[in-house]
Amino acid sequence: MKVLIVGANGQIGKHLVTSIQDHNQLDAKAMIRKEEQASYFENMGAETAVVDLEGEIEPIAKAAEGVDAIVFTAGSGPNTGADKTVLVDLDGAVKTIKAAEKAGVKRFVMISSYDTTREAIQSASSSFAPYVAAKHYADEWLKSTDLDYTIIHPGKLTNDEGSGRVNAASRVERDEIPREDVANVIVASLENASTVGKEFQVVKGNTSIDDAIKSL
Amino acid sequence: MKVLIVGANGQIGKHLVTSIQDHNQLDAKAMIRKEEQASYFENMGAETAVVDLEGEIEPIAKAAEGVDAIVFTAGSGPNTGADKTVLVDLDGAVKTIKAAEKAGVKRFVMISSYDTTREAIQSASSSFAPYVAAKHYADEWLKSTDLDYTIIHPGKLTNDEGSGRVNAASRVERDEIPREDVANVIVASLENASTVGKEFQVVKGNTSIDDAIKSL
């Protein structure tokens, strides 16, 4: 299975390309913004595509041609300006969804924020609320399509080493999760068709990632 | 016909309440953010409702109870921060749409931006693009509902006195339009059921507003 990773040069993205390249049945195609980011992924044996997520849909669709799944893990994160939040977290996500449809790629895994519900928008701080709203609308857009989607809502991301163990369910108590574990949750989601049409929160826990994803 | 004006205290909003109160068949209910804005509208004989558009949906739905139409003309405008663009122009609009559905109000007139197409997002300057994208998604959301919507895309807004004459069509050449004329275009749209399910651009022109709206 060839997987296009949109946002490959991000912190989760790099872990994800590594996990995919270590996996026998999966191959990564890293979508990156700048040519100089390519060698990092090519050294792992991954294909690359240089595409500006703030540009047109067509180049994204071209990068998606022939892949079996797309993972959207690009993100301005909660600390960039709200302008990039609109243009990357919302519009970049929707353009990637449209590119998937255009390229005929049915499988789509979205890396969302821990809680993107209406309640989460209303209760967020004024600086965080625009980010939550942008992720909310990206998730809503994806759910309205015919794509085989999975939406992953990770807890507070850390750079701790992954433990391979998580707690995943539609609602879990807010906690941390290492980015490395998130990457492996994405891989497990790609491998388990039972995650299609589902969204779930995931934090660190006691269950092996495979078991946690299979039991969703 | 009772019309809830969301964003009544804005520049178009004030013209609109005036036009509606001058009209025999229409009554305005001005939705405003602050109690101290109420007297301005009450002096015109308009009802008022103090609701924070950045708050929950429920108070908006309560303000919409019993009205026959809703006009969304709230807006941070292109010059506020992108955080307010997300929370007012996009999320405030979608919450108002949901409030309309909740209150059983079918008729919904959206005051959009001159061009909110995908092409307009891509060609906008980096400072303007988030605003165009936010308005794009608000328009898209409205079009996906079962509401009897009209989406109005006015040209560059001025404070010139209205001429009562405009040029309106699905695409017109970019030009200015006085806010007072936009207000009267909204009134004409409310009066003409033929505008349901349509969106159009409007700038200053040579056709009377009634004729221009009827010929859409």
HADDOCK unambig.tbl for C-alpha pairs under 7 A between the chains (distance, minus, plus):
assign (segid A and resid 55 and name CA) (segid B and resid 122 and name CA) 6.53 0.50 0.50
assign (segid A and resid 56 and name CA) (segid B and resid 122 and name CA) 6.73 0.50 0.50
assign (segid A and resid 82 and name CA) (segid B and resid 82 and name CA) 5.07 0.50 0.50
assign (segid A and resid 82 and name CA) (segid B and resid 83 and name CA) 5.04 0.50 0.50
assign (segid A and resid 83 and name CA) (segid B and resid 82 and name CA) 5.03 0.50 0.50
assign (segid A and resid 83 and name CA) (segid B and resid 130 and name CA) 5.50 0.50 0.50
assign (segid A and resid 86 and name CA) (segid B and resid 130 and name CA) 5.66 0.50 0.50
assign (segid A and resid 87 and name CA) (segid B and resid 130 and name CA) 6.14 0.50 0.50
assign (segid A and resid 122 and name CA) (segid B and resid 55 and name CA) 6.52 0.50 0.50
assign (segid A and resid 122 and name CA) (segid B and resid 56 and name CA) 6.74 0.50 0.50
assign (segid A and resid 130 and name CA) (segid B and resid 83 and name CA) 5.48 0.50 0.50
assign (segid A and resid 130 and name CA) (segid B and resid 86 and name CA) 5.65 0.50 0.50
assign (segid A and resid 130 and name CA) (segid B and resid 87 and name CA) 6.13 0.50 0.50
